[in-house]
Amino acid sequence: MAKVITFGIQKGGVGKSTTSGIISYLLANDGYKVLTIDMDSQGNVTDLLTNLEPSEFEGETILEAFEANDIKPYIYQVTENLHVVPADDYLATLARFLYTNFRGNISLALNDLIEPIKGEYDFIIIDTPPSLSEPMVNAVCSSDYVVVLAESSKWAFTAIPRFIDTVEFAAKNVNPNVKLAGILRTMNDSRRADSKAFVELIGEEYPNTVFKTVIKRKASTGRIAIEGLFQNKELNDALDQYYEFYEELKNRIGVEEHV
């Protein structure tokens, strides 16, 4: 059965789509069967992994999967091991659809959708929007593990406990299996004293929760959005920090080396 991992926080610009896309890519490269679900109407992880604009998938996205109550027809195969369920702007209407048509627990709509296909994948990775909305809540409530991403800024720092409260509420009231995998500190500008200070502050506040890896701002990593992951001449340099986080994450969620 697939391990379901959500990357989230109710704050934009922290690297959720980049990180979820890179982890999906690394897992698939290691031979794991991976499904990445884009629950953000911006469609950034869709763009990153498919190298296609979200508009190319109009009518063939996660929203239509909810409407059809069947996710399989909306899975796009990037490689043999890496599949994506795309998103586009119309995902912004998900709440209206759920409250109008869904008859069960609205927070478990995504879980109900992916349950039939969990046996076909080793991992299901979920990218989320920068707000505490129905797509985000569904992602958290459908997960085995949640990774919190926080850039080195005050607003990201203050969002951490609120998002952790969301995960804990989901565990207590909706899905007792969901666990906090940890906090990944991202977008760190080592040239700035305030950025360094927030990295240290997050580490001090959550010493048993933070990942040791700190993702620093780096030009080659920033260009992944332009160059992509599959024909990127500077990919090794762009991902060098993420390899460390990848190993940490696998260790935390109990993943043995793939044979």
N, C-alpha and C positions, 0 to 999 in steps of 0.2 A: 504494500500500500504506500502511496506517495506521502512524503512529508510535505506539509503545506507551510510555506514561510511567507509572511507578509513584511514588507518594508514600509514603514510609515511614521508619520507625526503630522499634527495639524499645523504645518508651517511649510511654506514654499521655499524653493531655492536651497535645499539641503542636500541634494544629490540622490533623491529616492530612485528616480528613473534610471540614472546612470548606474547606480549600485545594483539595483535589481536586474538590470540588463546584463551587467558584467558578470554577476554571480550566475545567472542563467547560462551565459556563454561558457563560463569556466566549468560548470557542472556538465554541460553537454559535451564539451571537449574531453572531459575525463571519462566519457562513456555512459554517463547517466542519461536516462530518458527524462526530459524536462518539458513541462508546459508552463509558459509564462502568460499570466492573465493580466491584461491592462484594465485597471479599474479607475483610470484617470481620463476624463474626457479630453484632456490635452493630447493624449495619444503619443506621448514622447517615447515610451518604451516600445511601442508599436513601430515607430519610425526607426529607433535605434536597432532593433533586431531584424526588421524586415527590409530596411533601406527603402521603404515606400512611405509616402505621405499618408496619414490617417484617412484622408478623403478618398484614397484608392479603395478603402474597405467599406464604403458606405453601403449599408444594408447587410453587411456580413461581419458584424461586431458582437461584442459581449451583450449589448443591449438586445439585439435580435435573438441571442441565445436565451436571455431571460424571457422574452416574449414567446418564444417557441417551447420553452421549458426543455430545451435540448441543446447541449453545448457542442456536441460532436460536429455538426455541419459547419461550425464557425471557427474551427481550429485550422490555422494556417501553418503549413509545414515549411520551416526555414531550412532545416537540415534534417537528416534522419533522426537525430536525437533531440532537436530543439524545435518545439512547436509554440505557436503564439495564438492567443485569442485577442484580436485587436480591439481598440476603442477609438471612437471619434467624438465630435462635439455633441452628438445626439445622446450620449450617455448622461448628459446633464438632465435628461427627462426621466431618469430611472426612478427617482422617488415617486413621481406621479404615477408611473406604471405600477410600482409595488403597492402603493396605498389603494390603487383602484382595482387591481386584479389579483394580487397575491393573497391567498387564503390562509397561509400558515404564519409562522413567526417571521416577520419581515427581515429580522436580523440574520436569519438562516437561509435566505433565498439563494445566496451564492453557494452555501454549503450543500443544499439540496441539488443544485445544478452540477456540482463537481463530484458528488458522491459516486455516481455510476462509473466514472472514468478514473478514479484513484488507483485502481489496480493496473492501469496501463502506463503509469509513470512512476519514476523514482522520486521526483520532486515536482511540486506545483509552486511556482513563485508568483506572488501577487504584488503589483505596483499600485500605489494608491494616490488619491488626490491630496492637495494641501489643505484639506478642511475636514472637520468631523461631521461627515455627511453619510447618507445611506451607503454609497460605495465603500467608504472607509470602514464603517461599522460592520458591513457584511464581510469585508476582507478579514478583519480582526476576528470576528466570530466564526469564521471558517478555517482558522489557522491552527496549526500545532505550535508554531513559534512565531513571535513577532520581533523584528529588529527595529529599534528606534534609531532614527538618524537625526543628528543635531549638529548644525554648523556652529562655528565659534562666534556666537552673538547672543545678546541679551534675550531677544525674543525667542530664539530657539531654546535657550536655557530655561526660560519660564514655561515653554510649551512641554518640556519633558515630563514633569510630574502630572500635568493634566492628561497627557497621552497614556502614561503608565496607569493612571486611574481608570481610563477607558479599558485597557487590557485587563486590569484586575476586575472591573465590573463585568466584563464579558466572561471571564473565568468563573465568577461567582454565580452569575445569573443565566448564562446562555450556553457556554461551551467550557466545561470543567477541564478540558484537555489543553487549552491554549496556555502557553508559557511565554514569558519574556526571555528572549534569547540574549539580549544585551543592548547596550547603547553604542552606536558607532559614531565617533566624532569626525566630522567631515569639513571640507572647505576651509581648512586651517591655513591662514596666511602667516607663515613663520616670521615674516618681516615686521609684523604688527604686534605691538605689546598687548593690545586688548584681545587680539585673537588668541595669543598664547595664554593669556590670563583665563579666558573662558575654557580652553582645553583643560587647564589645570583645575579650574573650579568644578567642572563637570566630573572630573576624575575624583576629586575630593568628596563631592556630594554623593557620588554613586560608585564607591571604590570596588564593590563586588559585582557590579553590573556592567561597567564599561569594558569594551574590547581594548586590548593593549594597542592595537593598531590605530593610528590617527591618520586620516586621509588628508594630505596637504594639497593646497591648490597647486596645480601643475599644468603648464601649457599643453603638453601632449595629451593629458587626460581631458582637458577642456575641449580639445579638438576631436574627441571621439564622436561627439554629436555631428560633426561634419564629415569625418573620415570613415566613421562606422567601425565595426569590429572584424570584418571578414577580409578586407583588402587594405589594411591599414599598416603602412610600412613602419610606423613608430609604436605599434601596439604593445610590444614588450615593455618599452619605457613607460607607456601610458598606464599599464596595468601593474607595474612592479609593487605598488603599495597594496593593491587589491589581492595579490597572491597571498600576502600575509593575513589579511582579514579572512580570506576564503578558508585558509587552514584553521584559523581560530573558530570560525563559524561551524565548520564541520565537526570540530572537536566538541563544541558546546552542545550540539544537537545529536551527538552520538553516532556520527557517520564513520564507518570503517572504510579503509581504502578500497576503491572499486576494483574488482578483478575482471 
